Amino acid sequence: LVGDLIRYDAHRRNRCCVGLYGFSVPHQQIAVSSLYHDRVFHQLPGALSDLGLDNICRHLGLPLLAKHVALNDALTAALIFLRLLYGSRISHPTV
């Protein structure tokens, strides 16, 4: 499960699942801002301190979708995840 505020999303999802089905859904959770921090700060110490999705997208050259829309936030998180795992080497940000 990939997202930005993933703990919050997972908590809400599990609350619904427990209420409806009597069990939670135990998936691995990956917060893309933490993944970005780990990848970028390891390569470029002190590079970027604002871990907001808009700054991360600008740095990685990804499109900025409308914020706080569930589908857009999910797509943005997925794009960041794929870029960090499979994209080219990350350069020093100019943000």
PAKEVO-78733 format. One record per atom (N, C-alpha, C): residue number from 1; chain; atom name; x negated, y, z negated. Coordinates in steps of 0.02 Angstrom, whole numbers, plus 50000, padded with zeros to 5 digits. Layout:
REM residues N
+-----+-------+------+-------+-------+-------+
|   n | chain | atom |    c1 |    c2 |    c3 |
+-----+-------+------+-------+-------+-------+
| NUM |     A |   CA |     X |     Y |     Z |
...
+-----+-------+------+-------+-------+-------+
REM end
This chain:
REM residues 95
+-----+-------+------+-------+-------+-------+
|   n | chain | atom |    c1 |    c2 |    c3 |
+-----+-------+------+-------+-------+-------+
|   1 |     A |    N | 49957 | 49942 | 50000 |
|   1 |     A |   CA | 50000 | 50000 | 50000 |
|   1 |     A |    C | 49955 | 50061 | 50000 |
|   2 |     A |    N | 49960 | 50103 | 50051 |
|   2 |     A |   CA | 49918 | 50161 | 50059 |
|   2 |     A |    C | 49961 | 50224 | 50052 |
|   3 |     A |    N | 49935 | 50274 | 50017 |
|   3 |     A |   CA | 49971 | 50337 | 50009 |
|   3 |     A |    C | 49929 | 50390 | 49977 |
|   4 |     A |    N | 49959 | 50446 | 49963 |
|   4 |     A |   CA | 49924 | 50502 | 49931 |
|   4 |     A |    C | 49934 | 50498 | 49855 |
|   5 |     A |    N | 49994 | 50508 | 49832 |
|   5 |     A |   CA | 50009 | 50501 | 49761 |
|   5 |     A |    C | 50038 | 50431 | 49750 |
|   6 |     A |    N | 49996 | 50382 | 49762 |
|   6 |     A |   CA | 50019 | 50312 | 49767 |
|   6 |     A |    C | 50045 | 50284 | 49702 |
|   7 |     A |    N | 50017 | 50305 | 49646 |
|   7 |     A |   CA | 50042 | 50279 | 49582 |
|   7 |     A |    C | 50114 | 50299 | 49572 |
|   8 |     A |    N | 50130 | 50360 | 49587 |
|   8 |     A |   CA | 50200 | 50384 | 49581 |
|   8 |     A |    C | 50246 | 50345 | 49627 |
|   9 |     A |    N | 50225 | 50338 | 49690 |
|   9 |     A |   CA | 50266 | 50301 | 49739 |
|   9 |     A |    C | 50276 | 50228 | 49717 |
|  10 |     A |    N | 50222 | 50196 | 49695 |
|  10 |     A |   CA | 50227 | 50126 | 49674 |
|  10 |     A |    C | 50271 | 50119 | 49613 |
|  11 |     A |    N | 50267 | 50166 | 49567 |
|  11 |     A |   CA | 50309 | 50164 | 49507 |
|  11 |     A |    C | 50383 | 50167 | 49527 |
|  12 |     A |    N | 50399 | 50213 | 49571 |
|  12 |     A |   CA | 50469 | 50221 | 49592 |
|  12 |     A |    C | 50493 | 50159 | 49630 |
|  13 |     A |    N | 50451 | 50134 | 49674 |
|  13 |     A |   CA | 50469 | 50074 | 49712 |
|  13 |     A |    C | 50481 | 50015 | 49666 |
|  14 |     A |    N | 50435 | 50005 | 49618 |
|  14 |     A |   CA | 50443 | 49949 | 49572 |
|  14 |     A |    C | 50504 | 49956 | 49527 |
|  15 |     A |    N | 50518 | 50018 | 49507 |
|  15 |     A |   CA | 50578 | 50029 | 49466 |
|  15 |     A |    C | 50641 | 50009 | 49504 |
|  16 |     A |    N | 50644 | 50026 | 49567 |
|  16 |     A |   CA | 50701 | 50007 | 49608 |
|  16 |     A |    C | 50704 | 49931 | 49618 |
|  17 |     A |    N | 50647 | 49901 | 49632 |
|  17 |     A |   CA | 50645 | 49828 | 49643 |
|  17 |     A |    C | 50665 | 49790 | 49581 |
|  18 |     A |    N | 50640 | 49811 | 49523 |
|  18 |     A |   CA | 50658 | 49778 | 49461 |
|  18 |     A |    C | 50733 | 49786 | 49448 |
|  19 |     A |    N | 50759 | 49846 | 49460 |
|  19 |     A |   CA | 50830 | 49857 | 49450 |
|  19 |     A |    C | 50874 | 49817 | 49496 |
|  20 |     A |    N | 50854 | 49811 | 49559 |
|  20 |     A |   CA | 50895 | 49775 | 49609 |
|  20 |     A |    C | 50883 | 49700 | 49611 |
|  21 |     A |    N | 50819 | 49680 | 49604 |
|  21 |     A |   CA | 50801 | 49610 | 49616 |
|  21 |     A |    C | 50773 | 49575 | 49554 |
|  22 |     A |    N | 50756 | 49613 | 49503 |
|  22 |     A |   CA | 50729 | 49583 | 49442 |
|  22 |     A |    C | 50654 | 49571 | 49442 |
|  23 |     A |    N | 50618 | 49596 | 49492 |
|  23 |     A |   CA | 50545 | 49589 | 49494 |
|  23 |     A |    C | 50514 | 49649 | 49529 |
|  24 |     A |    N | 50450 | 49660 | 49515 |
|  24 |     A |   CA | 50413 | 49714 | 49548 |
|  24 |     A |    C | 50374 | 49685 | 49607 |
|  25 |     A |    N | 50347 | 49728 | 49648 |
|  25 |     A |   CA | 50309 | 49707 | 49707 |
|  25 |     A |    C | 50235 | 49724 | 49695 |
|  26 |     A |    N | 50195 | 49673 | 49682 |
|  26 |     A |   CA | 50125 | 49685 | 49663 |
|  26 |     A |    C | 50078 | 49689 | 49723 |
|  27 |     A |    N | 50075 | 49747 | 49755 |
|  27 |     A |   CA | 50028 | 49757 | 49810 |
|  27 |     A |    C | 49968 | 49798 | 49786 |
|  28 |     A |    N | 49912 | 49788 | 49819 |
|  28 |     A |   CA | 49854 | 49831 | 49806 |
|  28 |     A |    C | 49874 | 49902 | 49825 |
|  29 |     A |    N | 49851 | 49950 | 49786 |
|  29 |     A |   CA | 49867 | 50021 | 49798 |
|  29 |     A |    C | 49803 | 50059 | 49814 |
|  30 |     A |    N | 49804 | 50096 | 49869 |
|  30 |     A |   CA | 49746 | 50135 | 49890 |
|  30 |     A |    C | 49768 | 50208 | 49898 |
|  31 |     A |    N | 49739 | 50251 | 49857 |
|  31 |     A |   CA | 49752 | 50323 | 49862 |
|  31 |     A |    C | 49701 | 50352 | 49911 |
|  32 |     A |    N | 49725 | 50380 | 49966 |
|  32 |     A |   CA | 49679 | 50403 | 50018 |
|  32 |     A |    C | 49635 | 50461 | 49995 |
|  33 |     A |    N | 49659 | 50503 | 49949 |
|  33 |     A |   CA | 49615 | 50557 | 49924 |
|  33 |     A |    C | 49557 | 50529 | 49884 |
|  34 |     A |    N | 49568 | 50475 | 49847 |
|  34 |     A |   CA | 49514 | 50442 | 49810 |
|  34 |     A |    C | 49466 | 50407 | 49858 |
|  35 |     A |    N | 49493 | 50375 | 49909 |
|  35 |     A |   CA | 49452 | 50342 | 49959 |
|  35 |     A |    C | 49409 | 50393 | 49996 |
|  36 |     A |    N | 49439 | 50449 | 50014 |
|  36 |     A |   CA | 49403 | 50504 | 50047 |
|  36 |     A |    C | 49347 | 50529 | 50002 |
|  37 |     A |    N | 49364 | 50542 | 49939 |
|  37 |     A |   CA | 49314 | 50566 | 49891 |
|  37 |     A |    C | 49255 | 50517 | 49887 |
|  38 |     A |    N | 49270 | 50453 | 49880 |
|  38 |     A |   CA | 49217 | 50403 | 49874 |
|  38 |     A |    C | 49174 | 50399 | 49937 |
|  39 |     A |    N | 49206 | 50401 | 49995 |
|  39 |     A |   CA | 49168 | 50396 | 50058 |
|  39 |     A |    C | 49128 | 50459 | 50074 |
|  40 |     A |    N | 49161 | 50517 | 50069 |
|  40 |     A |   CA | 49129 | 50579 | 50089 |
|  40 |     A |    C | 49078 | 50603 | 50038 |
|  41 |     A |    N | 49094 | 50601 | 49975 |
|  41 |     A |   CA | 49047 | 50624 | 49925 |
|  41 |     A |    C | 48986 | 50579 | 49920 |
|  42 |     A |    N | 48994 | 50515 | 49939 |
|  42 |     A |   CA | 48937 | 50470 | 49940 |
|  42 |     A |    C | 48889 | 50490 | 49997 |
|  43 |     A |    N | 48918 | 50509 | 50054 |
|  43 |     A |   CA | 48877 | 50528 | 50112 |
|  43 |     A |    C | 48855 | 50601 | 50107 |
|  44 |     A |    N | 48899 | 50645 | 50083 |
|  44 |     A |   CA | 48887 | 50717 | 50083 |
|  44 |     A |    C | 48903 | 50746 | 50014 |
|  45 |     A |    N | 48859 | 50737 | 49965 |
|  45 |     A |   CA | 48873 | 50760 | 49897 |
|  45 |     A |    C | 48892 | 50834 | 49895 |
|  46 |     A |    N | 48946 | 50849 | 49858 |
|  46 |     A |   CA | 48968 | 50918 | 49850 |
|  46 |     A |    C | 49001 | 50948 | 49912 |
|  47 |     A |    N | 49021 | 50906 | 49959 |
|  47 |     A |   CA | 49046 | 50930 | 50024 |
|  47 |     A |    C | 49113 | 50965 | 50019 |
|  48 |     A |    N | 49160 | 50937 | 49984 |
|  48 |     A |   CA | 49228 | 50965 | 49984 |
|  48 |     A |    C | 49259 | 50950 | 49916 |
|  49 |     A |    N | 49282 | 51002 | 49883 |
|  49 |     A |   CA | 49311 | 50992 | 49817 |
|  49 |     A |    C | 49387 | 50989 | 49818 |
|  50 |     A |    N | 49419 | 51017 | 49869 |
|  50 |     A |   CA | 49492 | 51016 | 49873 |
|  50 |     A |    C | 49514 | 50952 | 49910 |
|  51 |     A |    N | 49545 | 50907 | 49874 |
|  51 |     A |   CA | 49564 | 50843 | 49903 |
|  51 |     A |    C | 49636 | 50841 | 49926 |
|  52 |     A |    N | 49664 | 50899 | 49944 |
|  52 |     A |   CA | 49731 | 50902 | 49972 |
|  52 |     A |    C | 49733 | 50871 | 50041 |
|  53 |     A |    N | 49789 | 50843 | 50059 |
|  53 |     A |   CA | 49795 | 50809 | 50124 |
|  53 |     A |    C | 49780 | 50856 | 50182 |
|  54 |     A |    N | 49801 | 50920 | 50177 |
|  54 |     A |   CA | 49788 | 50966 | 50232 |
|  54 |     A |    C | 49713 | 50977 | 50242 |
|  55 |     A |    N | 49675 | 50985 | 50189 |
|  55 |     A |   CA | 49602 | 50993 | 50195 |
|  55 |     A |    C | 49568 | 50930 | 50220 |
|  56 |     A |    N | 49590 | 50873 | 50195 |
|  56 |     A |   CA | 49562 | 50810 | 50219 |
|  56 |     A |    C | 49575 | 50801 | 50293 |
|  57 |     A |    N | 49637 | 50815 | 50315 |
|  57 |     A |   CA | 49654 | 50809 | 50386 |
|  57 |     A |    C | 49611 | 50856 | 50429 |
|  58 |     A |    N | 49604 | 50918 | 50408 |
|  58 |     A |   CA | 49563 | 50966 | 50446 |
|  58 |     A |    C | 49491 | 50940 | 50452 |
|  59 |     A |    N | 49463 | 50916 | 50396 |
|  59 |     A |   CA | 49394 | 50892 | 50398 |
|  59 |     A |    C | 49386 | 50831 | 50443 |
|  60 |     A |    N | 49436 | 50787 | 50443 |
|  60 |     A |   CA | 49430 | 50726 | 50483 |
|  60 |     A |    C | 49456 | 50735 | 50555 |
|  61 |     A |    N | 49480 | 50795 | 50571 |
|  61 |     A |   CA | 49505 | 50808 | 50639 |
|  61 |     A |    C | 49571 | 50774 | 50654 |
|  62 |     A |    N | 49612 | 50767 | 50603 |
|  62 |     A |   CA | 49678 | 50735 | 50611 |
|  62 |     A |    C | 49733 | 50788 | 50615 |
|  63 |     A |    N | 49789 | 50771 | 50646 |
|  63 |     A |   CA | 49844 | 50819 | 50650 |
|  63 |     A |    C | 49874 | 50834 | 50582 |
|  64 |     A |    N | 49896 | 50896 | 50573 |
|  64 |     A |   CA | 49930 | 50916 | 50512 |
|  64 |     A |    C | 50005 | 50911 | 50523 |
|  65 |     A |    N | 50036 | 50861 | 50493 |
|  65 |     A |   CA | 50108 | 50852 | 50498 |
|  65 |     A |    C | 50142 | 50892 | 50443 |
|  66 |     A |    N | 50206 | 50905 | 50451 |
|  66 |     A |   CA | 50244 | 50942 | 50400 |
|  66 |     A |    C | 50239 | 50905 | 50333 |
|  67 |     A |    N | 50222 | 50944 | 50281 |
|  67 |     A |   CA | 50210 | 50914 | 50215 |
|  67 |     A |    C | 50276 | 50901 | 50178 |
|  68 |     A |    N | 50272 | 50854 | 50131 |
|  68 |     A |   CA | 50327 | 50837 | 50087 |
|  68 |     A |    C | 50388 | 50809 | 50123 |
|  69 |     A |    N | 50375 | 50778 | 50180 |
|  69 |     A |   CA | 50425 | 50739 | 50216 |
|  69 |     A |    C | 50400 | 50667 | 50212 |
|  70 |     A |    N | 50440 | 50622 | 50184 |
|  70 |     A |   CA | 50416 | 50555 | 50168 |
|  70 |     A |    C | 50381 | 50521 | 50228 |
|  71 |     A |    N | 50412 | 50522 | 50286 |
|  71 |     A |   CA | 50383 | 50489 | 50344 |
|  71 |     A |    C | 50317 | 50522 | 50364 |
|  72 |     A |    N | 50314 | 50588 | 50364 |
|  72 |     A |   CA | 50252 | 50624 | 50382 |
|  72 |     A |    C | 50197 | 50609 | 50332 |
|  73 |     A |    N | 50213 | 50609 | 50267 |
|  73 |     A |   CA | 50163 | 50595 | 50216 |
|  73 |     A |    C | 50136 | 50524 | 50224 |
|  74 |     A |    N | 50180 | 50476 | 50240 |
|  74 |     A |   CA | 50159 | 50407 | 50251 |
|  74 |     A |    C | 50114 | 50402 | 50313 |
|  75 |     A |    N | 50133 | 50435 | 50367 |
|  75 |     A |   CA | 50092 | 50434 | 50428 |
|  75 |     A |    C | 50025 | 50467 | 50417 |
|  76 |     A |    N | 50025 | 50523 | 50381 |
|  76 |     A |   CA | 49962 | 50558 | 50366 |
|  76 |     A |    C | 49916 | 50514 | 50325 |
|  77 |     A |    N | 49943 | 50482 | 50274 |
|  77 |     A |   CA | 49902 | 50438 | 50232 |
|  77 |     A |    C | 49874 | 50380 | 50274 |
|  78 |     A |    N | 49915 | 50352 | 50318 |
|  78 |     A |   CA | 49892 | 50297 | 50361 |
|  78 |     A |    C | 49837 | 50320 | 50409 |
|  79 |     A |    N | 49845 | 50379 | 50438 |
|  79 |     A |   CA | 49794 | 50406 | 50483 |
|  79 |     A |    C | 49728 | 50418 | 50447 |
|  80 |     A |    N | 49731 | 50446 | 50387 |
|  80 |     A |   CA | 49671 | 50458 | 50347 |
|  80 |     A |    C | 49637 | 50391 | 50332 |
|  81 |     A |    N | 49676 | 50343 | 50310 |
|  81 |     A |   CA | 49650 | 50276 | 50293 |
|  81 |     A |    C | 49614 | 50246 | 50353 |
|  82 |     A |    N | 49646 | 50246 | 50411 |
|  82 |     A |   CA | 49616 | 50217 | 50471 |
|  82 |     A |    C | 49553 | 50255 | 50492 |
|  83 |     A |    N | 49555 | 50320 | 50489 |
|  83 |     A |   CA | 49496 | 50361 | 50507 |
|  83 |     A |    C | 49437 | 50346 | 50462 |
|  84 |     A |    N | 49450 | 50341 | 50397 |
|  84 |     A |   CA | 49396 | 50328 | 50349 |
|  84 |     A |    C | 49367 | 50258 | 50357 |
|  85 |     A |    N | 49409 | 50209 | 50372 |
|  85 |     A |   CA | 49385 | 50141 | 50378 |
|  85 |     A |    C | 49356 | 50125 | 50447 |
|  86 |     A |    N | 49385 | 50153 | 50500 |
|  86 |     A |   CA | 49365 | 50132 | 50567 |
|  86 |     A |    C | 49340 | 50188 | 50612 |
|  87 |     A |    N | 49341 | 50250 | 50589 |
|  87 |     A |   CA | 49321 | 50306 | 50630 |
|  87 |     A |    C | 49246 | 50315 | 50632 |
|  88 |     A |    N | 49224 | 50365 | 50669 |
|  88 |     A |   CA | 49153 | 50381 | 50675 |
|  88 |     A |    C | 49127 | 50412 | 50610 |
|  89 |     A |    N | 49062 | 50420 | 50607 |
|  89 |     A |   CA | 49031 | 50448 | 50547 |
|  89 |     A |    C | 49059 | 50518 | 50533 |
|  90 |     A |    N | 49067 | 50533 | 50469 |
|  90 |     A |   CA | 49097 | 50596 | 50448 |
|  90 |     A |    C | 49043 | 50649 | 50441 |
|  91 |     A |    N | 49055 | 50708 | 50471 |
|  91 |     A |   CA | 49007 | 50762 | 50468 |
|  91 |     A |    C | 49023 | 50808 | 50409 |
|  92 |     A |    N | 48977 | 50853 | 50394 |
|  92 |     A |   CA | 48987 | 50900 | 50339 |
|  92 |     A |    C | 49046 | 50945 | 50355 |
|  93 |     A |    N | 49093 | 50954 | 50308 |
|  93 |     A |   CA | 49153 | 50994 | 50324 |
|  93 |     A |    C | 49138 | 51067 | 50332 |
|  94 |     A |    N | 49178 | 51100 | 50374 |
|  94 |     A |   CA | 49172 | 51172 | 50383 |
|  94 |     A |    C | 49234 | 51207 | 50355 |
|  95 |     A |    N | 49271 | 51172 | 50312 |
|  95 |     A |   CA | 49333 | 51198 | 50282 |
|  95 |     A |    C | 49316 | 51251 | 50231 |
+-----+-------+------+-------+-------+-------+
REM end
